Amino acid sequence: MTHPFHPWVGREFVLVGIRQAWGEDRVFFFDEGGAQCSLPTGWTDAAAPDAFVAVSDGRSALRVVDLVVLGELIDSLRRAEPGDEV
């Protein structure tokens, strides 16, 4: 697990397989209890390196597209009335 904000970051699992599920590539593995789990491939080292991450060499935590999505979320939260679903 390589996703920096996931609680399992740094943990290693035995890879069972990689396949398309729920519209994205996912890795499948068994947790310590024997239950099959899956995660987006991009959250693991099984994925090809992200070009932005490789070029930025750790100098930026977020890609431009991530910042745009975050800005849109913040704008929608600011416009929301109390009790509205966002």
N, C-alpha and C positions, 0 to 999 in steps of 0.2 A: 504494500500500500504506500503510494507516494503522495497522495493528495494532502497538502499541508494542513488543511483544516479538519480532516476526517479523524475521528477518535482512534482509528486503527493505524494511523500513520506510523511507518517504520516496521510494522508487523509483516511477517512473511507467511504465505500460505502455499500449499501445493496446488499448482494449476491443473485443473481438470480439463478445461477447454476454453476456446474463445468462439463465440458465435453471435450472430445478429439476433437481438431480442429487444422488444419494446422500441424499435426504431433506431437502435444504436448498437455498436459493437460492445459486448460485455464479456468479462472474464468470469468463469465459473470455478468454484473451489469449495472444499468442505471446511467448515470452521472446526474449532477444537471439540465441539460437541457432536460432530459428525453430520451436521445439517448442511445441505448444499446451499450456497450463497452465490450471489453475483454482484458485480460492481461494473460501472462503466470502465472500459478498457483505458480511457484517458486518465483514470485515477491511479493507474498502476504503471509499473515499468515494462509491462507487456506491450504498451503502445509505442509507436514510432515517436521520436522526440518532436514536440511541437516546434515549428519553425520559429515562431516568435520567441519562445523561451530560449531556444538555442542562440538566436541572434542577440537578444537582450542580455544574455549571460548573467541573469540574476539581478540586473539593475532595475527591473520593473516587476512589481507583483501582479499587475493586471494588464491584459491586452486592451487595446482601444475599444474593441467590440464589447468587452466586459464593462468598461467604464461607461459606454453609451447606455447599455442595459441598466446599469446601476443608476445613472442619471434619470432615466425614464421611470424607474421604480420610485426614486425619491420625489420626482415631480408628481406622480400619481398619488403618493402618500400625502403630499402637501395639499393637493386639491380635494382629497377625500373628506367627507363630512364624518363626524363621530358616528359610529355604527355602520358605516358603509363597508362593504366587502371590497378589497382591492384585488 
